[in-house]
Amino acid sequence: MIDDDTIAIGTYNVDPRSANLNSELLVICHGNKALAAEMRASIGARMNHAWTVLKSGEVNRDNLVRDASSEDWWKMHLARPLASAFDFLL
């Protein structure tokens, strides 16, 4: 989101390498307030279910399962130790 009127979507990283060497894609849409509002709402909804990284570096994963059923909550917590073994891939 650039503002309430302009959005940019793509893989473009704003740096010299992306500008000169990499194959990048960027679409800029200006003047469509309805699309900008929809994108802002989508980003907000995703942020509500995102991990919260605390100043200490600790990750709060509670938002990921906030709306989950009890069964799904237990599955996620039981799978967490196995999933943690693959954190090095992130």
DOVEX-758223 format. One record per residue (C-alpha): z, y, x; residue number from 0; residue in one letter; chain. Coordinates in steps of 0.02 Angstrom, whole numbers, always signed. Example, Ala and Ser with C-alpha at 12.3 -4.5 7.8 and 13.67 -1.06 7.14 Angstrom:
REC       w       v       u  pos  code  unit
REC    +390    -225    +615    0     A     A
REC    +357     -53    +684    1     S     A
end
This chain:
REC       w       v       u  pos  code  unit
REC      +0      +0      +0    0     M     A
REC     -49    +168     +69    1     I     A
REC      +3    +270     -84    2     D     A
REC      -4    +257    -275    3     D     A
REC    -193    +281    -269    4     D     A
REC    -252    +190    -113    5     T     A
REC    -229      +9     -58    6     I     A
REC    -292     -89     +91    7     A     A
REC    -310    -278     +90    8     I     A
REC    -366    -385    +235    9     G     A
REC    -330    -464    +402   10     T     A
REC    -356    -307    +505   11     Y     A
REC    -218    -268    +629   12     N     A
REC    -213     -85    +678   13     V     A
REC    -230    -102    +866   14     D     A
REC    -369     -85    +996   15     P     A
REC    -398    -273   +1011   16     R     A
REC    -432    -290    +825   17     S     A
REC    -544    -136    +827   18     A     A
REC    -650    -196    +973   19     N     A
REC    -637    -384   +1000   20     L     A
REC    -576    -483    +850   21     N     A
REC    -672    -523    +693   22     S     A
REC    -567    -434    +562   23     E     A
REC    -587    -394    +378   24     L     A
REC    -520    -243    +285   25     L     A
REC    -557    -181    +109   26     V     A
REC    -494      -9     +59   27     I     A
REC    -489     +37    -125   28     C     A
REC    -462    +221    -165   29     H     A
REC    -449    +297    -337   30     G     A
REC    -394    +147    -440   31     N     A
REC    -216    +187    -495   32     K     A
REC    -207     +33    -608   33     A     A
REC    -249     -84    -463   34     L     A
REC    -125      +6    -350   35     A     A
REC     +11     -11    -483   36     A     A
REC     -27    -196    -505   37     E     A
REC     -20    -224    -317   38     M     A
REC    +146    -130    -304   39     R     A
REC    +218    -239    -443   40     A     A
REC    +154    -397    -357   41     S     A
REC    +231    -346    -191   42     I     A
REC    +396    -305    -278   43     G     A
REC    +400    -475    -364   44     A     A
REC    +368    -563    -198   45     R     A
REC    +503    -461    -111   46     M     A
REC    +628    -515    -244   47     N     A
REC    +602    -695    -187   48     H     A
REC    +591    -660      -1   49     A     A
REC    +712    -707    +135   50     W     A
REC    +832    -569    +184   51     T     A
REC    +854    -551    +371   52     V     A
REC   +1024    -477    +411   53     L     A
REC   +1061    -365    +559   54     K     A
REC   +1143    -512    +647   55     S     A
REC    +977    -605    +638   56     G     A
REC   +1046    -725    +510   57     E     A
REC    +931    -765    +365   58     V     A
REC    +993    -760    +185   59     N     A
REC    +888    -889     +89   60     R     A
REC    +979    -870     -78   61     D     A
REC    +837    -768    -155   62     N     A
REC    +720    -916    -133   63     L     A
REC    +816   -1022    -258   64     V     A
REC    +891    -889    -370   65     R     A
REC    +789    -942    -524   66     D     A
REC    +782   -1127    -480   67     A     A
REC    +855   -1266    -586   68     S     A
REC   +1011   -1354    -524   69     S     A
REC    +905   -1504    -474   70     E     A
REC    +785   -1398    -372   71     D     A
REC    +931   -1303    -293   72     W     A
REC   +1007   -1467    -232   73     W     A
REC    +839   -1530    -168   74     K     A
REC    +815   -1372     -66   75     M     A
REC    +990   -1380      +9   76     H     A
REC    +975   -1565     +50   77     L     A
REC    +805   -1535    +133   78     A     A
REC    +866   -1387    +235   79     R     A
REC    +929   -1487    +387   80     P     A
REC    +763   -1577    +403   81     L     A
REC    +665   -1417    +379   82     A     A
REC    +771   -1330    +512   83     S     A
REC    +707   -1456    +639   84     A     A
REC    +537   -1373    +623   85     F     A
REC    +595   -1192    +641   86     D     A
REC    +521   -1186    +815   87     F     A
REC    +348   -1188    +735   88     L     A
REC    +378   -1022    +649   89     L     A
end
